[in-house]
């Protein structure tokens, strides 16, 4: 998993911290994807006004069509909710490159680092209950566990973890997608992999995206509650606000349970798209293991910003951000803010994992949108087009 400190936060488990270059358009499967996008872009779905939807693609639909036609995404999906609560779902492309099947409406996808927002909410709920102190050191809860070259758990706070200011190295950049696809990792293995490398920075001195931070946050949750992180997440968030299509895959569970588009990945980076739908997501754990839908993500972030998951004091802490680069992106405690072309910001996270990328969030006045594509974008134009699709959905 990694970070993109410009327009997006990168969270897929891969070898380096740079965006992969696009492969040649001569790759047979990629050409097939683009051809399908040109020949048959699906129409938008709008349950409230089906006649209007049938009249022609709106701006969101056009944005998804671009992702398929111009950027070679096998499929693109979106769920959009306006200020009045009216929801629309959209699809483009195909759900399966082999069979050419339709993209399921609001299909389940692996949501990668959106998981971090869920983990942060659980931690902050425990802060509100007086069981965790944001400014306590990691050693308070996991004594002696975090030690390495330039690394000391007596100097790193819980806040540092959630805000990515701990200076801890990221274990994700040392994992290869093919290596992890069929392998189960215990959280301690992920931590040990990170601790084999020196610190990236002094605690609290600078922002640096590291999945290691959230593995430690998950371990703290388990130590404090005496329960598995997945159970706490399910009880405190998923069941509480009725996320019917969101779940934390069980150990060894490699499939996606409900209707879903298949996810594709280029590994090696200059190779063709390969089906990565079935994989062991344990290398993500508290940093990236969840499966959900665009509409469930809209429901989650809407409930979060409305104060339904956290007391006011903890929500305010979550929304207290630090700058990430010079793009206008800011990072709070498991929550990001990004500027909108129509003014203001939206709050969310975003994530990618081999086969899928999701971007989106909600505005303070109740708009919500999430967009998913079924392959991680491989060039700057595609990255920009995903971000533009979200902006279009929230500003339209």
Secondary structure, DSSP 8 states (H G I E B T S, - for coil): ----SSS----S--S-SS------TTSHHHHHHHHHHHH-----B-SS-HHHHHT---HHHHHHHHHHHTT--SEEEEEEE-TT--EEEEEEE-S-TTT-----TT--EE-TTHHHHHHHHHHHHHHHTTS--TTSBGGGTSTTT-EETTEETTT-BHHHHHHT-S----GGGG--HHHHHT----HHHHHHHHHTS--SS-TTTS----HHHHHHHHHHHHHHHSS-HHHHHIIIIITTTT-TT-EE--TT--S--SS----EEESSTTS-EEE--S--GGGTHHHH-EEE-HHHHHHHHHHHHTTSSS-HHHHHHHT--EE-TTSS-EE-SS-EEEE-TTSSEEEE--EEETTEEEEEEE-TTS-EEEEEESS---SHHHHHHHHHHHHHHHH-
